[in-house]
């Protein structure tokens, strides 16, 4: 069977293959789920949007390690402009990160071709469609290589040095597994519930009923009764209208089934299932049922620690491994600034700044730079608490109180 599928793919163009992949994989609920159809589920769209926009808005800088253990921004390096300004002539850095993260979230893999100058330095990055890229393993070196199939069916092969590859957790060593495909049954059920709810309200938000006629119905009378009743009472716009029946016709509504009665609970559970797939906290999907003033901050920290930081680590490691030369990796590294996630809370941000200045961790000019404000004379001085002092040590290396 797999040989037959392989021959089928060889005969088809990339457009045909993309169409097959976009059609999705059938689920037990009867709905085919793919990365494209999954976005019709509000929970999937919301989780993808949260992750993509969050990564897109976070500043990403290239740093150089200093001999004294500090660091400085390596703004003189050619890679700095690609990370902070624009990776190519038509895409901003934030748009590039947002689009790449969306592909990573939906497909489990995100790819970007790297253009280099004559000295091998990266000067351009162009995102590739994740559906058109296949990852193969070199039998001799065991390194991954990337085969890109164009819209006209042309295959181009790239080495690992030519492609920036972001991948999530996966069963294979060089390929990430798509959360959408792994959770297609949960997403398919969520789409089914969405379709069921839309149909229920489209029929007047009430269960179907039975029209009873005391005599025998002819085909013409049957069609006329059904057409007349649906035109007058079908749809949400006609809900609550008074029914006028004639010639002994009666209407008997059916009772809600157990599935209809638990409809809201089932939809809430599917929201939790989708959130579990992407590890996005429920409050980030606007489910605020369990959010209080006391735990809101902890939930935000949970989103940063268990959901966002692992993703940012994937970005940073991929940039270090692919975009930096081996001799540069000991001195240069890329890092996201997650401080912007707390920018909305002005009081908490300035309280943290004040504590950092008082403890001598930051000086006032460094804080002003973080707030995009200019320095002032004397602001480069580090403060020290005056109510503490180092404990005197004895010849044995301990304190005098020992």
N, C-alpha and C positions, 0 to 999 in steps of 0.2 A: 504493500500500500504506500509506504513512504517513497519507494522508487517512482511509483506512478505520480505522486504529488510533486516530486522533484522534476520529472519530465514536464509536468503541467506548468510549473513555474518557469522552466527554461523557455517554453514556447510563448509565454505571456510577456508583455511589456511591463515596465515599472508602473505605468498608470493602471493596468489591469490588476497587478498584484496589490497596489495600494487600495484599489476598490474592493478587492477581496478582504483585505485586512480591515478596512473601514466598515465592512458589512457586519463584522463582529462574530463572536462565538455564541452559539445557541445555548440557552440555559433551560433549567427545568420549568421556569415560569413562562417559557415560550417567547421571551424577548431576547434578541441577539444583542450582546454587549460587546462594544469595542471602546477604544479611547474616545472616539467621537460621540457615540451614542450615550456613553456614560455621563458626559457633560450635561445631558438633559436632566439628570438627577440633581436636584438642588443641593443635596449634601455633597456630592462629588464636585460639582462646580464651585461650591463654597470653599471646600477644603483645598482644591487646586488653586483657587484665587488667593486664599489666605497665604499659602506657602509661596506662590509665585510673586505676589506683590510685596511680601515681607522681605524676601531675598533681594528683590529689585530695588527696594528703598534703602537697604543697608549700605553704607559706604564700604568700599573695598579698596585697600591701599597696599602698596608694596613697601616693605620696610627693609632697612639695612641694620644689621647688628653692629654695635660699637664696641671697641675694646674694653670700655669700662662697664660693660653689661647693659648699657642703655640701647636705645634704638633711635633711628631717624627715618623719615620718609625718603625713599629712593626716587625722588622726582626726576633725577637725571637719567634714569634707566628707560629704555624704549618701551618696556612692558608697562610702565606706569600709565602712559597715555591710553593704552588699550583697556586697562582695568578701570580707570577713573573717568575717562572722557568718552571715547567711542572705539569699539573694536573694528569698525569699518566705516566707510563714508556715508552709509545710510541708516545706521543703527546706533543709538546711544548706549552707553554702558548699562544704564538701568533697564532699558528695554531688552538688551541682550540677556542680562541675568534673569529677568522675569520670564522671557520666552524659553530659555534653557531650563529653568526650574519647572515650568509648566510641563515641558516634555519629560523631564526626569520624574515628575510626580505621576504622570499618566502612563508613560511607557516603561518606566524603570531605567531608561537610558537616555542620555542627551549627548549629542555630538556636535562638534564645531571644527571645521577645517581651519588649519593654521597656515597662513602665508608668511614666508620668511624672506629676508633679504639675502644678499650674496654672502654675508658673514654668518648666516644661520639664525639671526635674531628674529623673533616674531614681530611682524608689522601689521598683521591683519588676522581677524577671526570671523568666519562666516558659519552660521548655524546650518546644520544639515537636518533634513527630515529624518526623524528616528525610524520611521517605517521603511525608509529606502536604504538603511545601513545594516549590513550583516557583519558580525564579528566572527572571524575565524582564527584558529591557532596554528602558528607555524610549526610544522612537525620537527624541524631541526632545532630552532631556538626556543620554542615554547612561548614566544611572544605573540600578543594579539596583532592581527592585521585587519584592516577595515575595507570592506567592499561596498562601494556606493553605486547603486543602479539609478541612472538618469531616467527622465521621463520618456526618452526615446529608446530605452532598453540598453544603453551603453553602460558597461561595467568599468568602474575605475577602482584601483586598489591603492590603499595608502598604508604607510607604516604607522606604528604607534606614535612616532615623533611628529606626525602631520595631523593628528586628530586629538582634540581635547575631548576626553570621554568621561562623563559623569555617570556613575551607575550606582544603583541601590543594592540592597541585599538580594542575593540570587543563589540558586542551586548550582549554577555553572561558574567557573572561576573568573571569566572575563565578561559576563553578561549579567545584568540585573534583571530581576523578575518584575513584571508590571503589576502594581497593586490592583489595577483594574481587572486584569485577567485572573489574578489569584482570588479576588473577591467578586467575581462576576455574578455568582448566584445571589449574593446579598444585594448587589446593585440592580440585578434583574428584578428581584422582588420589590425593591424600592420603586422602580419604574412601573411595575405592575400596580402597586398601591396608588401611585400617582395617577395612572390611567383610570383606575377604578374610581377614585375620588372625582376626577374630572367628569367621567361618565355619569356618576351618581348625581352630581349637581347639574349636569346638562339635562337630566331628565326631571328637573324640578326639585332636586334634593329630597326625594321621597322614594320609597321602594316601588317597584312595578306592581301593577294590580291587574284584576281580571274584570272584563266587561261581560255581564251575564244577560242573555236574551232568552225570554221564555219559549220562543219558537225556534224553528230551524232557519239558519242563516244561509242565504244564497251568496254566491261569490261577490256579486255586486254590492249587496247589503253589507257583507263583511268588510270589503275594502272601503266603503263609504264611512262606516262606523269608525274604523281604525284611523282613517285619514282625518276625519272630523275631530275625533278626540285628541289625537296627537297635535293637530294644528292649534287647538284651543288651550291645551293643558300641558303640552310637552315643552321642556326647556325651563331654565331658571327664571326667564322673564314672565312666564305664565304661572309661576308657583302661587298658590293661594286663590286662584280664580274660582268662581262658583261654577260647578258643573251642572248643566241642564240636560237631562236625559229624557227620552221620549219612548213611547210604545213599550213600556215595561222593562226597559234596559236599566240595569243596576251596575254599580261599580263596587268591587270588593278589593280593598288594598291588601297586599301581602305584608306579613310581619318582617321586621329586620332579622336577618340571619345572624348567627353568632359571629361570623366574619365581619359583617357590617357593624355590629355592636362594639367590636374590639378594634375598629378601624384606626382610631386615633392612637391607641396604645401600640398597634403594630407599626404605624408610621414613626413613632418616637423610637421604637426599638431599632428600626432600620437606620435611622439617623445615627444611633449609637454604633451600629455595625459598620457603617461607612467611616465614621470618625475613628473607629478602631483600626481600620485598614491603613489610614494615613497617619495615625498617631496624633491627630489634631484634637485638642480638648474641646469638649462640647460647647463651652462658652464662646469659643472662637467661631462656631457655626451658629451663633445667636440663640443657643439653647441656654437660657439664664435661669432655669428652674432651681438649680442648686447653688447659684452664685449669691453670696452675701458680701457685705462690706468687710467682713473679717477674713474671708478666704479669697477675695478677688486678686490680691497681690500674689498669693501663693499659686493660684491658677496661672497667672501670667508668667511666673517663674517656672512653672511646670512646662508651659509651652516652649519657653526658651531652652530649658535644660534638656528635656527628653525628646522634643520634636525638632527644634530648629538647630541646635548646636551640632548634632550628628550630621545634618545636611550641610551646614557651613564647613564642617571638617572635611567632607567629601570634596567640596569646591577647593578649599585651600590645598589639600594634598594633590588634587589633579593639576592645579596650576603649578605647584612646586615641581612635580614630576615631569610635566610636559612642556611648560613654557620657560623654565629656567634651565640653564646649562648645568651639567654635573658639578663644575667648579664653582658655580654661583650659589648652590643650595646651602652651603655652610654659612653664607653671609646674608643672603636675601630670602625673604619669605613674604607671602601675601596673607592678609588677615582682615576679616570683617570687623567693623566697629558696631557692637551691639548696643552701645550707649543710646542710640536713637530710639530704641524700644521704650525707654523711660522718659523720653522728651515730653510726652503729653502731660506728665505729672510734674508741674513746675515746682511745687513745694518740695517734693521728694528729691528732685534733681539738685536744687540749690542746697538742701540739707546735706546731701552727699558731698557736694563741692566744699561746703563749709567744713565738714569733718575731715575731708582729705587735705585741705589747706592747714587746718589746725594740727593735724598729725604729721605734717611735713611730707606727705606723699606727693602732693602737687603744689606748685606755686601759683599765685594769682594770675600770672600771664598765661600759664598753661591752661587754666580754667577758661580764661577769656578767649584763647584760641579755640577751645572746644565749643564755645558759644559763638564762634565766628566774629569775634570782636578784637580790635587791635590791642597791642600791649601798651603798658604805661611804665614810666621810669620808676624803678624800685620794685616792680611787680615780679621780678625774677628771683627774689629772695625767698628761700624756704623757711617756714616757721617751725618752731619747736615748742612743745609744752614746757612751761617753766616750773611746773609742780612735780616733775619727775627727774630722776638722775640715775646714771648707771650705778649699780651696786659694786662696791670695792671687792676685789678678788685677792685671795691669799696665794701663797706659793704653790699650793696644791691645785690651783685652778678653781677652787670653790669660793663661795662668799664667806665673809667674816662671821656670819651667823651660823655657818655649818659647824 
